[in-house]
Each structure stands twice: as C-alpha cells, then as structure tokens.
Amino acid sequence: MAGLTGALSTFAADASVLARRVPPGTIRRTLRNATPHARSLLLFLTPVVLDAIIGIANPLIYREIVNPSILCGAALRC
C-alpha cells in the first residue's frame, strides 16, 4: 500500500499531468466498456455508498447527543 501511495503522490507533484487534457470520447468509451459489468459495479457500489452514509451519520448523531449536554449542562435544564 505504501508503494501505491508514493506512486499516486508523484502524479500530483508533476505539473504536466495536471495540465494535460482528457481526450474527447474518453468518458463515452469508459462507459461503453463498463456497461457489461454494470451489475457487478452496482453490487460493489451499493455497500460502499451505504458505508459512506453511515460514516457521515454517526458524527451527526453524536453531535445531537453531545451538544445539548455541553450547552445546557449535564442536568439538561434548558
């Protein structure tokens, strides 16, 4: 994993990579190649998206529990 992280960081450091334009038709070609794998992609992306939603929801729930106790005191006299 460390090797992959290092390789990806070199792309961000190279200004010529950031200035390069994506050739026309790349998105269309990518979608055409991904179409046969749509079901597998959906089966993969569904739990990933659900995990992201749960990851976002947890701090929001904790905020609703903790903030009133901090703002109003432990006795919740508000």
Buried (B, 14 or more C-beta within 10 A) or exposed (E): EEEEEEEEEEEEEEEEEEEEEEEEEEEEEEEEEEEEEEEEEEEEEEEEEEEEEEEEEEEEEEEEEEEEEEEEEEEEEE
